[in-house]
Amino acid sequence: MKKIKILGTGCAKCTKLTTNAETAAKSLGIEYEIEKVQDINEIMNYGVMTTPALVVDGEVKAVGKVPSPADIEKLLN
């Protein structure tokens, strides 16, 4: 199971990243769990200074942008 975290304060870009990540995971047919992380200290623990950010299985994959579902599919593989 892929553990996907969306790091951000809940802005529109964070919401869009969540939607794109769900779309990508469903398209690949993989088991996944999405967690939204809004705590600034926890976000900073990942070394992220610009949100939104995408974390897959504990590894930061994208920072400060909203990748398309197709781009996220590549990051999930």
C-alpha positions in Angstrom: 0.0 0.0 0.0 1.3 3.4 -1.0 1.2 6.0 1.8 0.6 9.4 0.2 0.9 12.6 2.2 -0.2 16.1 1.1 1.7 18.7 2.9 0.0 22.1 3.1 -2.3 24.4 5.0 -5.5 23.6 3.1 -5.2 26.1 0.3 -6.8 25.6 -3.1 -3.5 24.2 -4.5 -3.4 21.7 -1.7 -6.9 20.6 -2.4 -6.1 20.2 -6.2 -3.0 18.2 -5.3 -5.1 15.8 -3.2 -7.6 15.4 -6.0 -4.8 14.7 -8.6 -3.1 12.2 -6.3 -6.4 10.3 -5.7 -7.0 10.3 -9.5 -3.5 9.0 -10.2 -3.7 6.2 -7.6 -7.1 5.1 -8.8 -6.0 5.1 -12.4 -3.1 2.8 -11.5 -5.4 0.6 -9.5 -3.1 0.6 -6.5 -4.0 0.4 -2.8 -3.3 3.8 -1.2 -3.9 5.9 1.8 -3.9 9.7 1.7 -3.1 11.8 4.7 -3.3 15.6 4.8 -0.6 17.2 6.9 -1.4 20.8 7.9 0.9 21.1 11.0 3.7 23.5 10.0 6.3 21.8 12.3 5.6 18.4 10.7 5.8 19.9 7.2 9.1 21.5 8.1 10.4 18.1 9.4 10.3 17.0 5.7 12.5 20.0 4.8 9.6 21.5 2.9 9.5 25.3 2.9 7.0 25.8 0.1 3.6 24.1 -0.1 1.9 22.2 -1.4 4.2 19.2 -1.3 3.6 15.5 -2.2 5.2 12.8 -0.1 5.1 9.1 -1.2 6.2 6.4 1.3 8.1 9.0 3.3 10.0 10.5 0.3 9.3 14.1 -0.9 8.4 13.9 -4.6 7.1 17.4 -5.4 7.3 20.8 -3.7 5.6 24.1 -4.5 3.6 22.8 -7.5 0.6 20.8 -8.4 1.7 17.9 -10.7 -0.9 16.5 -13.1 -2.4 13.1 -12.4 -0.2 11.7 -15.2 2.9 13.1 -13.6 1.8 11.8 -10.2 1.3 8.3 -11.7 5.0 8.4 -12.7 6.0 9.3 -9.2 3.9 6.5 -7.7 5.6 3.8 -9.8 
